[in-house]
């Protein structure tokens, strides 16, 4: 059985409300208009996913599906003239991100006899691919992994507990906000480039 000492609380309502407000405002400042609204909804969904994973070690399918559908809606709205073709790139990126992680999950389970990555994390990675360019996806997953490991090490040190290879980490707690941060970075960069003459 996995060591669940790495569990992180979901946070008090004031912190969650402040985080949501900050995410919405940052999204609308980064991209006034429709893109900012997409970002604000993404921020809300990622916060809900992170909160659920921190509390229950589960990423609800409804939240993941909503974030994925929002990515497709955004893709169709950004290039309405191309029709269904606009959806091909987010779908292709989602598959190219999720499939290797699904394979890794299956190989690890067979090799170690226990889960190292949950199916909810794989679905969330597909959301990451649907929203972001592949270069940003790689940076976002690396950032989330480093934050998860860092939080676990700090938590273990503060509690005076040894590090365990069987520790169970709520990876969605770190991946979900990193996806929104990736969107924010891409948006700011695109707007910054667009502001040059």
Order of alpha helices (4+ residues) and beta strands (2+ residues): alpha-alpha-alpha-alpha-alpha-alpha-alpha
